[in-house]
Amino acid sequence: MPAFSDPSDHQAGEQALLQPPMQNTPTTLSGPPIRLGVMASGNGSNFEALATAVKAGRLNAEIVLLVVNNPGCGAVTRAERLQIPHTVIDHRVWKNRERLDQELVRSFNAVQVDAVVMAGWMRIVTPVLIGAFAGRLLNIHPSLLPSFRGLDAVGQALEAGVCISGCTVHLVSEELDAGPIIAQAAVPVLKSDNHESLAARIHRQEHRLLPHAVQLAASRWSQG
Ligand code: GRF
């Protein structure tokens, strides 16, 4: 990919490669805001990207609850600063994945969410959660699915030597990272990249893509 072999080009490359496939699908910001639940395990930058988009009027939603599984993770610090309700459901407390997911469903139902976004939730979810929010449970994954499902997608992409990678927002199905795709953004992989630099480039696109994809999905839900 000679056009992107010079690292100084990569800003332009990122722009050129931002290709949510449904970019032309009209989205509507009218109607009541959707009540959004968010799940995060770590840093929480995608959670904050959603909150920023809500505040800026780019996403017609209200984040009614953030659930984290790791007490004291970065997402909690962000939720406190942003004054967004949050709670901890620690996976170490529950005896199996199904019990953990029951707790998630209970918490989200208690605040009547319309949809749930897994914004960096580093646990495998079960049919308990998927079934409770069928067609309304979204995940963001740092690769162009269906390539590089599962753990360390960035490392997998580097190992494979691909020239383009990116991120995907998809509906969650029982097969890991395999549900219907809502939107994707692509980034160049540079010869000079290491894990950190590629992960950072993908992360920047995730922050743009996720609010866009949630709004796109919400527009479809409102159309029935
Ligand atoms: C993102 O790269 C997302 O794709 C993956 O986990 C990471 C979460 O990052 N599922 P952050 O916590 O939102 O910063």
Boltz pocket constraint, residues with backbone or C-beta under 6 A from the ligand:
constraints:
  - pocket:
      binder: B
      contacts: [[A, 40], [A, 41], [A, 42], [A, 43], [A, 44], [A, 45], [A, 46], [A, 47], [A, 118], [A, 119], [A, 120], [A, 121], [A, 140], [A, 141], [A, 142], [A, 167], [A, 203], [A, 206]]
      max_distance: 6.0
